[in-house]
Each structure stands twice: as C-alpha cells, then as structure tokens.
Amino acid sequence: MLLRTPGVYPPQDDTWLLAGALAQHTLSPLTRVLDICTGTGALALRAAAQGAGSVTAIDISRRAVLTARINARIHERMIRVLQGSLTTPVRAEYFDLVISNPPYVPAQDDRLPDTGVAQAWDAGTDGRALLDRICAQVPDVLAPGGTLLLAQSGLSGVDKTQVMLEEQGLAVDVVARREIPFGPVLTARRRMLAARGIITADQRTEEIVVIRGRQHT
C-alpha cells in the first residue's frame, strides 16, 4: 500500500509496466539504483525490495519528495529521496541502474507547469521536454555496464528516444510494450492531438513502452 498526497502522480499502467521490466533485472547489495521522477516512490521501493544495496529517488515536486520519504518509512526501506530536476542532484555520482517514468504527455504549449497535478504529465507540445533531457543526462551518471529503463508513450517519439540514446553510446532495445486505453488527460486532448497528426481521429488507445539503454563496460 502506498500513501499518496494530493497532486502526486499515482502509480498507473506505465508504472507497473516499468516495474515488470525492473523485476527482470538482477539487483544485489552492490547495486546502486537511481529513480528519476519518483512520484510516490513506488519504483524505488520495488528496487529496494529486490535487494538493491543503494537506492536514490529524485523528484522536482516537494509533495512527491515528502510522499516518497513517508512511503519509504512506512515500508521500512532505506531510500535517499532528493528534490531536484532529473540528474542535477547526483551529477557527481554513478549508478548501475537508472529507472524513470517521466512526464511525456503532449501539451497545449511548451510551458512546463511548476505547480499542480499537471506537473506529473505535461511535457511540451511534442511530449519530449523531459525525455530529451533524460536521454542527454543519464549516460553521464551511468556506471560502466549500467542500464537505463525508461517508460514513455508511443505518442512521444519512441524512435527519437532510441536514436538519442544510441548517439550517447548506449545499446538500446524495447523490453516491454502495452496498449492501454486513453485516460482522462489524453481523452480531453484527443481533438488537439488529432489536429497535430499525433493520433488518428478515431484513436482511443496508446502504446506504452519501456526502453532499455545499456552502457558499455
């Protein structure tokens, strides 16, 4: 059971798809894990439960940071929870596994909200405001042989994510896929997304994928 304060993104299909990919990854007391955009801390908790020796969780939202810290305490897991933007708080550190379920929903404009629940999903007009930054930043904090597991929507350019990570020297593949119905946010934006050609006029579902990027040893 997870505590969730108002304004914090609740675990949903994308969270559990990423959790399934995480479950296939062997963790040990020597494994250093970083969870970016942690929200409630659900994935950080999974990593700790799987045996990771060190787990760090980051979120830009104060409410999310507080929520993740409380959940770590409730579940009696030693998780370091930091407030900040993506990898900024840990730039001088290295991790064996980085997991992230960032905001990736195409929005009306490129202004990223700094308060409110939309902060958990709005990601610019193409949905890539956070994805592009993650692709650029994460390789710098991956240890040799380290792995990135990144969840995103097929509406937000899976091919571009793969290319960007490959350009950073990672070996990239898609390790999980799931087709899910539009939730309330995408349903409300269907007309806008169809006008932009991101979806078809009759589309009611999106594909969620988990992309794996592996650093060479």
C-alpha angles and dihedrals in degrees: 000000000000129000113226124189120206113281095026118118110251119224109267139163094303091051092052093044088055090045089055091053089047090053089061091057118090112231127188139177087273095054117108112204130192121194112196119199089012099178106179091001092249095141094042088054091050091052092050091047090051090059106265109161095213126027125181122184126194133190133163091218118088090208092053092049091051091046093050092048092051092048091050089053093046091051092041095237125146102233125157108220118195133183116228148091114297111295097350096106093052104037093130094050136081130219135196093211130024119189125186139174100181131175108282108158116124109244138199092261142357096264108115113215114239095195138030134043093293086073086077095061115011110103109165130278094306097035091242105102091108099026093060092050092048091051090051098043108035098068088062092061098040115106118226106288090015125147136221121206110192128179122206144148123263085233090069102061113275091183091055091052091051093049094047092051092046089052087056089057099259126137104235136199140149111251102178139023134182132176111218135177118258112270124219095281097053092040089057090049099045095108093049093047092047091050089055092048093243092121135014119257093253098040116128103164140057133202118238116202138186113219120201122205119186125199116222116248 
